[in-house]
Amino acid sequence: MARDQRIEPEVEQLWQDFHDRVNVSSEQLRTWLMTQGSGEEAFSPDPDLDLPEPGRQILAVKRKRKVDLTPEDIDVMRVTVDGIEGLLDTRPDAGPSDEGWRRALLDLGHDPLLER
């Protein structure tokens, strides 16, 4: 049974912008975040519990259908898109070779090496 729910045009556009800018797969993002979040202490039994923010929230949104978005998910998408665009607007001369800049983008699910 299909849900008959109307999506606001602004949310439709944000959904598209989010998925355009978050250009890594959920698996790639989760692997990156696990690498970033790993340390001396072991991970908990919950596979997403120890993932760093905002990556864990981005992964949660990527798992959802548009009709299932909450207001919090919409906020996550907005912050993510703004964060990625802000970093892309301040691209360093070294571009993706600038490790700190690339890591900041990867934390948000965007790999500048995959840009079209």
C-alpha positions as CSV (number, residue, x, y, z in Angstrom):
1,M,0.0,0.0,0.0
2,A,1.6,3.3,-1.1
3,R,1.5,6.2,1.3
4,D,-0.4,9.1,0.0
5,Q,1.7,11.9,1.4
6,R,2.5,15.1,-0.3
7,I,6.2,16.3,-0.2
8,E,6.7,20.0,-0.1
9,P,8.7,21.4,-3.1
10,E,11.4,22.8,-0.8
11,V,11.9,19.3,0.7
12,E,11.9,17.7,-2.7
13,Q,14.7,20.1,-3.8
14,L,16.6,19.6,-0.5
15,W,16.4,15.8,-1.0
16,Q,17.8,16.1,-4.5
17,D,20.6,18.5,-3.3
18,F,21.5,16.2,-0.4
19,H,21.8,13.2,-2.6
20,D,23.7,15.1,-5.3
21,R,26.3,16.4,-2.8
22,V,26.6,13.3,-0.6
23,N,28.3,11.4,-3.4
24,V,29.6,8.4,-1.5
25,S,27.6,5.2,-0.9
26,S,26.3,4.4,2.6
27,E,28.8,1.6,2.8
28,Q,31.7,3.9,1.9
29,L,30.6,6.6,4.4
30,R,30.1,4.0,7.1
31,T,33.6,2.6,6.5
32,W,35.2,6.0,6.5
33,L,33.4,7.0,9.7
34,M,34.4,3.7,11.4
35,T,38.0,4.5,10.5
36,Q,37.6,8.0,11.8
37,G,35.9,6.9,15.0
38,S,38.2,4.0,15.8
39,G,40.6,4.2,18.6
40,E,41.9,2.3,21.6
41,E,38.4,1.4,22.8
42,A,36.3,-1.3,21.0
43,F,33.1,-0.5,19.3
44,S,29.9,-1.2,21.0
45,P,27.5,-4.0,19.9
46,D,25.3,-1.4,18.0
47,P,27.0,-1.0,14.6
48,D,26.2,2.7,14.4
49,L,26.4,3.8,18.0
50,D,30.1,4.7,18.0
51,L,30.1,6.5,14.6
52,P,31.1,10.1,14.8
53,E,28.5,12.9,14.2
54,P,27.2,14.2,11.9
55,G,28.1,11.1,9.8
56,R,25.8,8.8,11.8
57,Q,22.9,11.2,11.2
58,I,23.7,11.4,7.5
59,L,23.7,7.6,7.2
60,A,20.3,7.5,8.9
61,V,18.9,9.9,6.4
62,K,20.4,8.0,3.5
63,R,18.6,4.9,4.7
64,K,15.2,6.6,4.6
65,R,12.6,7.2,1.9
66,K,11.5,10.7,1.3
67,V,8.1,10.2,2.7
68,D,9.6,9.0,6.0
69,L,11.7,12.1,6.7
70,T,11.3,13.8,10.1
71,P,11.9,17.5,10.7
72,E,15.2,16.5,12.3
73,D,16.2,14.7,9.1
74,I,15.4,17.8,7.1
75,D,17.7,19.8,9.4
76,V,20.4,17.2,8.9
77,M,20.1,17.4,5.2
78,R,20.2,21.2,5.2
79,V,23.2,21.4,7.5
80,T,25.0,18.7,5.4
81,V,24.3,20.5,2.1
82,D,25.4,23.8,3.5
83,G,28.5,22.3,5.0
84,I,29.6,20.6,1.8
85,E,28.9,23.7,-0.3
86,G,30.8,25.9,2.2
87,L,33.8,23.6,2.0
88,L,33.7,23.4,-1.8
89,D,33.5,27.2,-2.0
90,T,36.7,27.4,0.0
91,R,38.6,24.8,-2.0
92,P,42.3,25.1,-1.2
93,D,44.9,25.5,-3.9
94,A,46.0,22.0,-3.4
95,G,42.4,20.8,-3.9
96,P,41.9,17.1,-2.9
97,S,45.6,16.9,-2.1
98,D,44.8,19.0,1.0
99,E,44.2,16.1,3.4
100,G,42.4,18.2,6.1
101,W,40.0,19.7,3.5
102,R,39.3,16.3,1.9
103,R,38.7,14.7,5.4
104,A,36.3,17.4,6.3
105,L,34.3,16.7,3.2
106,L,34.5,12.9,3.6
107,D,33.1,13.4,7.2
108,L,30.0,14.8,5.4
109,G,29.8,12.1,2.8
110,H,31.4,14.0,-0.1
111,D,34.5,12.7,-1.8
112,P,36.0,15.5,-4.0
113,L,37.9,12.8,-5.9
114,L,34.5,11.5,-7.2
115,E,33.3,14.9,-8.5
116,R,31.8,14.9,-11.9
